């Protein structure tokens, strides 16, 4: 397990339907406190994820959060998400995603994209500016699970390669100037869930944006049933775990790991300016208290 607070830039992925998900204010089952706004940016039902036959079960994987930097004028090589369901987004620059059998999709800062059954490549949309993204995914890192080493089957990518499909031939496959920056990773088997909570396949990978007005603090929340990572977009947050007040504020593009965190209080560190942050979570639809 890697836990740290780091400066980043934010990105989420695409779906086979290839729709940029527009933010919508949640019709929250819990009444939001004054000064708080919560928007759903993207969702992926884990029950909709169908891995190629023989691949590692989701419960044996890692829940991973990382950033990717792409130099000006460069690209991310063609790759498959058939075995790596993911949610992506952009925090700096512009990304042009080229998914198989779909038109290119331009993603600007704050746009959300999910990918779980297709292949794609992406380009930095600028010749002069850096592109930075985040990925929130269920990763098979190749390690054994219960003494079994699983293959990483990618039948669609293999088919495109074998048939010399024009999309495969034309796509960049090496030489991309990208840098992967690990941030957090937890084995799904090490993540604690409530005894009464929904199993993993009944849950939803979800990305939200929460905005706190100046001086606003959220009521204490229990994250023991809600594996979560945070990324600050604007301002700074005080993130207090289990009453530990001796922590430094998490500044802009900093992150916090709330997996297995228990009770947490989140507060806008500023008395004069609003703060905004992203929530990357494995949400239990029965959890009506999520803010």
Order of alpha helices (4+ residues) and beta strands (2+ residues): beta-beta-beta-beta-beta-beta-beta-beta-beta-beta-alpha-alpha-beta-beta-beta-beta-beta-beta-beta-beta
